[in-house]
Amino acid sequence: MARHRSHSITFKRQVVQEYLSGETLHGLAKRNDLSRNLVRVWVQKYEAGALDDDAAAADTIQAYEARIAALERLVGRQALELQFLKGAL
């Protein structure tokens, strides 16, 4: 089964910079355990400006929003449990 990994914007930029400085796709892909096509996609995104600091900030915000949503669900569940237990008394 294929594995799905998530790489940081910093790592992607590093790989792209190495490619642009003359490293081969095959060498980069083998050393970092990536597919050559993935490196090509990252290069295209880098050239389009999608791997800049704003994208990194957007990833961080998205992670924080997911964490906030999980915590809100937990608080809601605990509020229901409290309400149930108060009714049982």
Phi and psi restraints in degrees (range 20) as a CNS / XPLOR table:
assign (resid 1 and name C) (resid 2 and name N)
       (resid 2 and name CA) (resid 2 and name C) 1.0 -72.7 20.0 2
assign (resid 2 and name N) (resid 2 and name CA)
       (resid 2 and name C) (resid 3 and name N) 1.0 146.0 20.0 2
assign (resid 2 and name C) (resid 3 and name N)
       (resid 3 and name CA) (resid 3 and name C) 1.0 -101.4 20.0 2
assign (resid 3 and name N) (resid 3 and name CA)
       (resid 3 and name C) (resid 4 and name N) 1.0 148.1 20.0 2
assign (resid 3 and name C) (resid 4 and name N)
       (resid 4 and name CA) (resid 4 and name C) 1.0 -116.0 20.0 2
assign (resid 4 and name N) (resid 4 and name CA)
       (resid 4 and name C) (resid 5 and name N) 1.0 118.6 20.0 2
assign (resid 4 and name C) (resid 5 and name N)
       (resid 5 and name CA) (resid 5 and name C) 1.0 -118.9 20.0 2
assign (resid 5 and name N) (resid 5 and name CA)
       (resid 5 and name C) (resid 6 and name N) 1.0 153.3 20.0 2
assign (resid 5 and name C) (resid 6 and name N)
       (resid 6 and name CA) (resid 6 and name C) 1.0 -114.5 20.0 2
assign (resid 6 and name N) (resid 6 and name CA)
       (resid 6 and name C) (resid 7 and name N) 1.0 128.7 20.0 2
assign (resid 6 and name C) (resid 7 and name N)
       (resid 7 and name CA) (resid 7 and name C) 1.0 -110.9 20.0 2
assign (resid 7 and name N) (resid 7 and name CA)
       (resid 7 and name C) (resid 8 and name N) 1.0 146.2 20.0 2
assign (resid 7 and name C) (resid 8 and name N)
       (resid 8 and name CA) (resid 8 and name C) 1.0 -72.8 20.0 2
assign (resid 8 and name N) (resid 8 and name CA)
       (resid 8 and name C) (resid 9 and name N) 1.0 158.4 20.0 2
assign (resid 8 and name C) (resid 9 and name N)
       (resid 9 and name CA) (resid 9 and name C) 1.0 -60.6 20.0 2
assign (resid 9 and name N) (resid 9 and name CA)
       (resid 9 and name C) (resid 10 and name N) 1.0 -38.2 20.0 2
assign (resid 9 and name C) (resid 10 and name N)
       (resid 10 and name CA) (resid 10 and name C) 1.0 -61.9 20.0 2
assign (resid 10 and name N) (resid 10 and name CA)
       (resid 10 and name C) (resid 11 and name N) 1.0 -44.0 20.0 2
assign (resid 10 and name C) (resid 11 and name N)
       (resid 11 and name CA) (resid 11 and name C) 1.0 -63.9 20.0 2
assign (resid 11 and name N) (resid 11 and name CA)
       (resid 11 and name C) (resid 12 and name N) 1.0 -43.6 20.0 2
assign (resid 11 and name C) (resid 12 and name N)
       (resid 12 and name CA) (resid 12 and name C) 1.0 -60.8 20.0 2
assign (resid 12 and name N) (resid 12 and name CA)
       (resid 12 and name C) (resid 13 and name N) 1.0 -44.5 20.0 2
assign (resid 12 and name C) (resid 13 and name N)
       (resid 13 and name CA) (resid 13 and name C) 1.0 -62.3 20.0 2
assign (resid 13 and name N) (resid 13 and name CA)
       (resid 13 and name C) (resid 14 and name N) 1.0 -39.5 20.0 2
assign (resid 13 and name C) (resid 14 and name N)
       (resid 14 and name CA) (resid 14 and name C) 1.0 -61.9 20.0 2
assign (resid 14 and name N) (resid 14 and name CA)
       (resid 14 and name C) (resid 15 and name N) 1.0 -46.3 20.0 2
assign (resid 14 and name C) (resid 15 and name N)
       (resid 15 and name CA) (resid 15 and name C) 1.0 -62.6 20.0 2
assign (resid 15 and name N) (resid 15 and name CA)
       (resid 15 and name C) (resid 16 and name N) 1.0 -43.5 20.0 2
assign (resid 15 and name C) (resid 16 and name N)
       (resid 16 and name CA) (resid 16 and name C) 1.0 -64.1 20.0 2
assign (resid 16 and name N) (resid 16 and name CA)
       (resid 16 and name C) (resid 17 and name N) 1.0 -42.5 20.0 2
assign (resid 16 and name C) (resid 17 and name N)
       (resid 17 and name CA) (resid 17 and name C) 1.0 -61.8 20.0 2
assign (resid 17 and name N) (resid 17 and name CA)
       (resid 17 and name C) (resid 18 and name N) 1.0 -40.4 20.0 2
assign (resid 17 and name C) (resid 18 and name N)
       (resid 18 and name CA) (resid 18 and name C) 1.0 -63.3 20.0 2
assign (resid 18 and name N) (resid 18 and name CA)
       (resid 18 and name C) (resid 19 and name N) 1.0 -40.3 20.0 2
assign (resid 18 and name C) (resid 19 and name N)
       (resid 19 and name CA) (resid 19 and name C) 1.0 -65.0 20.0 2
assign (resid 19 and name N) (resid 19 and name CA)
       (resid 19 and name C) (resid 20 and name N) 1.0 -44.5 20.0 2
assign (resid 19 and name C) (resid 20 and name N)
       (resid 20 and name CA) (resid 20 and name C) 1.0 -68.6 20.0 2
assign (resid 20 and name N) (resid 20 and name CA)
       (resid 20 and name C) (resid 21 and name N) 1.0 -22.6 20.0 2
assign (resid 20 and name C) (resid 21 and name N)
       (resid 21 and name CA) (resid 21 and name C) 1.0 -84.9 20.0 2
assign (resid 21 and name N) (resid 21 and name CA)
       (resid 21 and name C) (resid 22 and name N) 1.0 0.6 20.0 2
assign (resid 21 and name C) (resid 22 and name N)
       (resid 22 and name CA) (resid 22 and name C) 1.0 119.8 20.0 2
assign (resid 22 and name N) (resid 22 and name CA)
       (resid 22 and name C) (resid 23 and name N) 1.0 -3.5 20.0 2
assign (resid 22 and name C) (resid 23 and name N)
       (resid 23 and name CA) (resid 23 and name C) 1.0 -67.6 20.0 2
assign (resid 23 and name N) (resid 23 and name CA)
       (resid 23 and name C) (resid 24 and name N) 1.0 145.9 20.0 2
assign (resid 23 and name C) (resid 24 and name N)
       (resid 24 and name CA) (resid 24 and name C) 1.0 -80.2 20.0 2
assign (resid 24 and name N) (resid 24 and name CA)
       (resid 24 and name C) (resid 25 and name N) 1.0 154.1 20.0 2
assign (resid 24 and name C) (resid 25 and name N)
       (resid 25 and name CA) (resid 25 and name C) 1.0 -60.1 20.0 2
assign (resid 25 and name N) (resid 25 and name CA)
       (resid 25 and name C) (resid 26 and name N) 1.0 -43.8 20.0 2
assign (resid 25 and name C) (resid 26 and name N)
       (resid 26 and name CA) (resid 26 and name C) 1.0 -63.0 20.0 2
assign (resid 26 and name N) (resid 26 and name CA)
       (resid 26 and name C) (resid 27 and name N) 1.0 -44.6 20.0 2
assign (resid 26 and name C) (resid 27 and name N)
       (resid 27 and name CA) (resid 27 and name C) 1.0 -64.3 20.0 2
assign (resid 27 and name N) (resid 27 and name CA)
       (resid 27 and name C) (resid 28 and name N) 1.0 -44.8 20.0 2
assign (resid 27 and name C) (resid 28 and name N)
       (resid 28 and name CA) (resid 28 and name C) 1.0 -62.2 20.0 2
assign (resid 28 and name N) (resid 28 and name CA)
       (resid 28 and name C) (resid 29 and name N) 1.0 -46.5 20.0 2
assign (resid 28 and name C) (resid 29 and name N)
       (resid 29 and name CA) (resid 29 and name C) 1.0 -63.0 20.0 2
assign (resid 29 and name N) (resid 29 and name CA)
       (resid 29 and name C) (resid 30 and name N) 1.0 -43.4 20.0 2
assign (resid 29 and name C) (resid 30 and name N)
       (resid 30 and name CA) (resid 30 and name C) 1.0 -67.9 20.0 2
assign (resid 30 and name N) (resid 30 and name CA)
       (resid 30 and name C) (resid 31 and name N) 1.0 -44.3 20.0 2
assign (resid 30 and name C) (resid 31 and name N)
       (resid 31 and name CA) (resid 31 and name C) 1.0 -65.7 20.0 2
assign (resid 31 and name N) (resid 31 and name CA)
       (resid 31 and name C) (resid 32 and name N) 1.0 -36.6 20.0 2
assign (resid 31 and name C) (resid 32 and name N)
       (resid 32 and name CA) (resid 32 and name C) 1.0 -100.5 20.0 2
assign (resid 32 and name N) (resid 32 and name CA)
       (resid 32 and name C) (resid 33 and name N) 1.0 5.1 20.0 2
assign (resid 32 and name C) (resid 33 and name N)
       (resid 33 and name CA) (resid 33 and name C) 1.0 56.5 20.0 2
assign (resid 33 and name N) (resid 33 and name CA)
       (resid 33 and name C) (resid 34 and name N) 1.0 52.6 20.0 2
assign (resid 33 and name C) (resid 34 and name N)
       (resid 34 and name CA) (resid 34 and name C) 1.0 -125.1 20.0 2
assign (resid 34 and name N) (resid 34 and name CA)
       (resid 34 and name C) (resid 35 and name N) 1.0 164.5 20.0 2
assign (resid 34 and name C) (resid 35 and name N)
       (resid 35 and name CA) (resid 35 and name C) 1.0 -86.9 20.0 2
assign (resid 35 and name N) (resid 35 and name CA)
       (resid 35 and name C) (resid 36 and name N) 1.0 149.7 20.0 2
assign (resid 35 and name C) (resid 36 and name N)
       (resid 36 and name CA) (resid 36 and name C) 1.0 -62.7 20.0 2
assign (resid 36 and name N) (resid 36 and name CA)
       (resid 36 and name C) (resid 37 and name N) 1.0 -35.4 20.0 2
assign (resid 36 and name C) (resid 37 and name N)
       (resid 37 and name CA) (resid 37 and name C) 1.0 -64.3 20.0 2
assign (resid 37 and name N) (resid 37 and name CA)
       (resid 37 and name C) (resid 38 and name N) 1.0 -38.0 20.0 2
assign (resid 37 and name C) (resid 38 and name N)
       (resid 38 and name CA) (resid 38 and name C) 1.0 -62.9 20.0 2
assign (resid 38 and name N) (resid 38 and name CA)
       (resid 38 and name C) (resid 39 and name N) 1.0 -41.2 20.0 2
assign (resid 38 and name C) (resid 39 and name N)
       (resid 39 and name CA) (resid 39 and name C) 1.0 -62.6 20.0 2
assign (resid 39 and name N) (resid 39 and name CA)
       (resid 39 and name C) (resid 40 and name N) 1.0 -41.3 20.0 2
assign (resid 39 and name C) (resid 40 and name N)
       (resid 40 and name CA) (resid 40 and name C) 1.0 -60.0 20.0 2
assign (resid 40 and name N) (resid 40 and name CA)
       (resid 40 and name C) (resid 41 and name N) 1.0 -42.5 20.0 2
assign (resid 40 and name C) (resid 41 and name N)
       (resid 41 and name CA) (resid 41 and name C) 1.0 -62.2 20.0 2
assign (resid 41 and name N) (resid 41 and name CA)
       (resid 41 and name C) (resid 42 and name N) 1.0 -43.5 20.0 2
assign (resid 41 and name C) (resid 42 and name N)
       (resid 42 and name CA) (resid 42 and name C) 1.0 -63.5 20.0 2
assign (resid 42 and name N) (resid 42 and name CA)
       (resid 42 and name C) (resid 43 and name N) 1.0 -37.8 20.0 2
assign (resid 42 and name C) (resid 43 and name N)
       (resid 43 and name CA) (resid 43 and name C) 1.0 -64.3 20.0 2
assign (resid 43 and name N) (resid 43 and name CA)
       (resid 43 and name C) (resid 44 and name N) 1.0 -43.3 20.0 2
assign (resid 43 and name C) (resid 44 and name N)
       (resid 44 and name CA) (resid 44 and name C) 1.0 -62.1 20.0 2
assign (resid 44 and name N) (resid 44 and name CA)
       (resid 44 and name C) (resid 45 and name N) 1.0 -43.4 20.0 2
assign (resid 44 and name C) (resid 45 and name N)
       (resid 45 and name CA) (resid 45 and name C) 1.0 -64.7 20.0 2
assign (resid 45 and name N) (resid 45 and name CA)
       (resid 45 and name C) (resid 46 and name N) 1.0 -39.3 20.0 2
assign (resid 45 and name C) (resid 46 and name N)
       (resid 46 and name CA) (resid 46 and name C) 1.0 -62.9 20.0 2
assign (resid 46 and name N) (resid 46 and name CA)
       (resid 46 and name C) (resid 47 and name N) 1.0 -45.0 20.0 2
assign (resid 46 and name C) (resid 47 and name N)
       (resid 47 and name CA) (resid 47 and name C) 1.0 -67.1 20.0 2
assign (resid 47 and name N) (resid 47 and name CA)
       (resid 47 and name C) (resid 48 and name N) 1.0 -26.4 20.0 2
assign (resid 47 and name C) (resid 48 and name N)
       (resid 48 and name CA) (resid 48 and name C) 1.0 -85.5 20.0 2
assign (resid 48 and name N) (resid 48 and name CA)
       (resid 48 and name C) (resid 49 and name N) 1.0 -6.4 20.0 2
assign (resid 48 and name C) (resid 49 and name N)
       (resid 49 and name CA) (resid 49 and name C) 1.0 88.7 20.0 2
assign (resid 49 and name N) (resid 49 and name CA)
       (resid 49 and name C) (resid 50 and name N) 1.0 14.4 20.0 2
assign (resid 49 and name C) (resid 50 and name N)
       (resid 50 and name CA) (resid 50 and name C) 1.0 -84.4 20.0 2
assign (resid 50 and name N) (resid 50 and name CA)
       (resid 50 and name C) (resid 51 and name N) 1.0 -7.7 20.0 2
assign (resid 50 and name C) (resid 51 and name N)
       (resid 51 and name CA) (resid 51 and name C) 1.0 -111.0 20.0 2
assign (resid 51 and name N) (resid 51 and name CA)
       (resid 51 and name C) (resid 52 and name N) 1.0 32.3 20.0 2
assign (resid 51 and name C) (resid 52 and name N)
       (resid 52 and name CA) (resid 52 and name C) 1.0 -89.8 20.0 2
assign (resid 52 and name N) (resid 52 and name CA)
       (resid 52 and name C) (resid 53 and name N) 1.0 -174.4 20.0 2
assign (resid 52 and name C) (resid 53 and name N)
       (resid 53 and name CA) (resid 53 and name C) 1.0 -65.0 20.0 2
assign (resid 53 and name N) (resid 53 and name CA)
       (resid 53 and name C) (resid 54 and name N) 1.0 -30.3 20.0 2
assign (resid 53 and name C) (resid 54 and name N)
       (resid 54 and name CA) (resid 54 and name C) 1.0 -64.3 20.0 2
assign (resid 54 and name N) (resid 54 and name CA)
       (resid 54 and name C) (resid 55 and name N) 1.0 -37.3 20.0 2
assign (resid 54 and name C) (resid 55 and name N)
       (resid 55 and name CA) (resid 55 and name C) 1.0 -66.7 20.0 2
assign (resid 55 and name N) (resid 55 and name CA)
       (resid 55 and name C) (resid 56 and name N) 1.0 -38.3 20.0 2
assign (resid 55 and name C) (resid 56 and name N)
       (resid 56 and name CA) (resid 56 and name C) 1.0 -64.7 20.0 2
assign (resid 56 and name N) (resid 56 and name CA)
       (resid 56 and name C) (resid 57 and name N) 1.0 -41.5 20.0 2
assign (resid 56 and name C) (resid 57 and name N)
       (resid 57 and name CA) (resid 57 and name C) 1.0 -64.4 20.0 2
assign (resid 57 and name N) (resid 57 and name CA)
       (resid 57 and name C) (resid 58 and name N) 1.0 -38.8 20.0 2
assign (resid 57 and name C) (resid 58 and name N)
       (resid 58 and name CA) (resid 58 and name C) 1.0 -64.4 20.0 2
assign (resid 58 and name N) (resid 58 and name CA)
       (resid 58 and name C) (resid 59 and name N) 1.0 -39.5 20.0 2
assign (resid 58 and name C) (resid 59 and name N)
       (resid 59 and name CA) (resid 59 and name C) 1.0 -63.4 20.0 2
assign (resid 59 and name N) (resid 59 and name CA)
       (resid 59 and name C) (resid 60 and name N) 1.0 -41.4 20.0 2
assign (resid 59 and name C) (resid 60 and name N)
       (resid 60 and name CA) (resid 60 and name C) 1.0 -64.5 20.0 2
assign (resid 60 and name N) (resid 60 and name CA)
       (resid 60 and name C) (resid 61 and name N) 1.0 -44.0 20.0 2
assign (resid 60 and name C) (resid 61 and name N)
       (resid 61 and name CA) (resid 61 and name C) 1.0 -62.1 20.0 2
assign (resid 61 and name N) (resid 61 and name CA)
       (resid 61 and name C) (resid 62 and name N) 1.0 -42.1 20.0 2
assign (resid 61 and name C) (resid 62 and name N)
       (resid 62 and name CA) (resid 62 and name C) 1.0 -62.7 20.0 2
assign (resid 62 and name N) (resid 62 and name CA)
       (resid 62 and name C) (resid 63 and name N) 1.0 -40.6 20.0 2
assign (resid 62 and name C) (resid 63 and name N)
       (resid 63 and name CA) (resid 63 and name C) 1.0 -65.3 20.0 2
assign (resid 63 and name N) (resid 63 and name CA)
       (resid 63 and name C) (resid 64 and name N) 1.0 -41.7 20.0 2
assign (resid 63 and name C) (resid 64 and name N)
       (resid 64 and name CA) (resid 64 and name C) 1.0 -64.6 20.0 2
assign (resid 64 and name N) (resid 64 and name CA)
       (resid 64 and name C) (resid 65 and name N) 1.0 -40.8 20.0 2
assign (resid 64 and name C) (resid 65 and name N)
       (resid 65 and name CA) (resid 65 and name C) 1.0 -64.2 20.0 2
assign (resid 65 and name N) (resid 65 and name CA)
       (resid 65 and name C) (resid 66 and name N) 1.0 -38.3 20.0 2
assign (resid 65 and name C) (resid 66 and name N)
       (resid 66 and name CA) (resid 66 and name C) 1.0 -64.9 20.0 2
assign (resid 66 and name N) (resid 66 and name CA)
       (resid 66 and name C) (resid 67 and name N) 1.0 -41.0 20.0 2
assign (resid 66 and name C) (resid 67 and name N)
       (resid 67 and name CA) (resid 67 and name C) 1.0 -65.7 20.0 2
assign (resid 67 and name N) (resid 67 and name CA)
       (resid 67 and name C) (resid 68 and name N) 1.0 -41.1 20.0 2
assign (resid 67 and name C) (resid 68 and name N)
       (resid 68 and name CA) (resid 68 and name C) 1.0 -62.2 20.0 2
assign (resid 68 and name N) (resid 68 and name CA)
       (resid 68 and name C) (resid 69 and name N) 1.0 -43.3 20.0 2
assign (resid 68 and name C) (resid 69 and name N)
       (resid 69 and name CA) (resid 69 and name C) 1.0 -62.3 20.0 2
assign (resid 69 and name N) (resid 69 and name CA)
       (resid 69 and name C) (resid 70 and name N) 1.0 -41.0 20.0 2
assign (resid 69 and name C) (resid 70 and name N)
       (resid 70 and name CA) (resid 70 and name C) 1.0 -64.3 20.0 2
assign (resid 70 and name N) (resid 70 and name CA)
       (resid 70 and name C) (resid 71 and name N) 1.0 -41.7 20.0 2
assign (resid 70 and name C) (resid 71 and name N)
       (resid 71 and name CA) (resid 71 and name C) 1.0 -66.9 20.0 2
assign (resid 71 and name N) (resid 71 and name CA)
       (resid 71 and name C) (resid 72 and name N) 1.0 -37.6 20.0 2
assign (resid 71 and name C) (resid 72 and name N)
       (resid 72 and name CA) (resid 72 and name C) 1.0 -64.1 20.0 2
assign (resid 72 and name N) (resid 72 and name CA)
       (resid 72 and name C) (resid 73 and name N) 1.0 -39.3 20.0 2
assign (resid 72 and name C) (resid 73 and name N)
       (resid 73 and name CA) (resid 73 and name C) 1.0 -63.2 20.0 2
assign (resid 73 and name N) (resid 73 and name CA)
       (resid 73 and name C) (resid 74 and name N) 1.0 -41.3 20.0 2
assign (resid 73 and name C) (resid 74 and name N)
       (resid 74 and name CA) (resid 74 and name C) 1.0 -63.1 20.0 2
assign (resid 74 and name N) (resid 74 and name CA)
       (resid 74 and name C) (resid 75 and name N) 1.0 -43.7 20.0 2
assign (resid 74 and name C) (resid 75 and name N)
       (resid 75 and name CA) (resid 75 and name C) 1.0 -62.8 20.0 2
assign (resid 75 and name N) (resid 75 and name CA)
       (resid 75 and name C) (resid 76 and name N) 1.0 -41.8 20.0 2
assign (resid 75 and name C) (resid 76 and name N)
       (resid 76 and name CA) (resid 76 and name C) 1.0 -61.6 20.0 2
assign (resid 76 and name N) (resid 76 and name CA)
       (resid 76 and name C) (resid 77 and name N) 1.0 -43.2 20.0 2
assign (resid 76 and name C) (resid 77 and name N)
       (resid 77 and name CA) (resid 77 and name C) 1.0 -62.7 20.0 2
assign (resid 77 and name N) (resid 77 and name CA)
       (resid 77 and name C) (resid 78 and name N) 1.0 -43.2 20.0 2
assign (resid 77 and name C) (resid 78 and name N)
       (resid 78 and name CA) (resid 78 and name C) 1.0 -67.4 20.0 2
assign (resid 78 and name N) (resid 78 and name CA)
       (resid 78 and name C) (resid 79 and name N) 1.0 -35.3 20.0 2
assign (resid 78 and name C) (resid 79 and name N)
       (resid 79 and name CA) (resid 79 and name C) 1.0 -64.5 20.0 2
assign (resid 79 and name N) (resid 79 and name CA)
       (resid 79 and name C) (resid 80 and name N) 1.0 -40.0 20.0 2
assign (resid 79 and name C) (resid 80 and name N)
       (resid 80 and name CA) (resid 80 and name C) 1.0 -64.7 20.0 2
assign (resid 80 and name N) (resid 80 and name CA)
       (resid 80 and name C) (resid 81 and name N) 1.0 -41.5 20.0 2
assign (resid 80 and name C) (resid 81 and name N)
       (resid 81 and name CA) (resid 81 and name C) 1.0 -63.1 20.0 2
assign (resid 81 and name N) (resid 81 and name CA)
       (resid 81 and name C) (resid 82 and name N) 1.0 -43.0 20.0 2
assign (resid 81 and name C) (resid 82 and name N)
       (resid 82 and name CA) (resid 82 and name C) 1.0 -60.3 20.0 2
assign (resid 82 and name N) (resid 82 and name CA)
       (resid 82 and name C) (resid 83 and name N) 1.0 -44.6 20.0 2
assign (resid 82 and name C) (resid 83 and name N)
       (resid 83 and name CA) (resid 83 and name C) 1.0 -62.6 20.0 2
assign (resid 83 and name N) (resid 83 and name CA)
       (resid 83 and name C) (resid 84 and name N) 1.0 -41.2 20.0 2
assign (resid 83 and name C) (resid 84 and name N)
       (resid 84 and name CA) (resid 84 and name C) 1.0 -64.7 20.0 2
assign (resid 84 and name N) (resid 84 and name CA)
       (resid 84 and name C) (resid 85 and name N) 1.0 -45.3 20.0 2
assign (resid 84 and name C) (resid 85 and name N)
       (resid 85 and name CA) (resid 85 and name C) 1.0 -67.4 20.0 2
assign (resid 85 and name N) (resid 85 and name CA)
       (resid 85 and name C) (resid 86 and name N) 1.0 -35.4 20.0 2
assign (resid 85 and name C) (resid 86 and name N)
       (resid 86 and name CA) (resid 86 and name C) 1.0 -65.9 20.0 2
assign (resid 86 and name N) (resid 86 and name CA)
       (resid 86 and name C) (resid 87 and name N) 1.0 -35.8 20.0 2
assign (resid 86 and name C) (resid 87 and name N)
       (resid 87 and name CA) (resid 87 and name C) 1.0 -70.4 20.0 2
assign (resid 87 and name N) (resid 87 and name CA)
       (resid 87 and name C) (resid 88 and name N) 1.0 -28.3 20.0 2
assign (resid 87 and name C) (resid 88 and name N)
       (resid 88 and name CA) (resid 88 and name C) 1.0 -74.2 20.0 2
assign (resid 88 and name N) (resid 88 and name CA)
       (resid 88 and name C) (resid 89 and name N) 1.0 -23.7 20.0 2
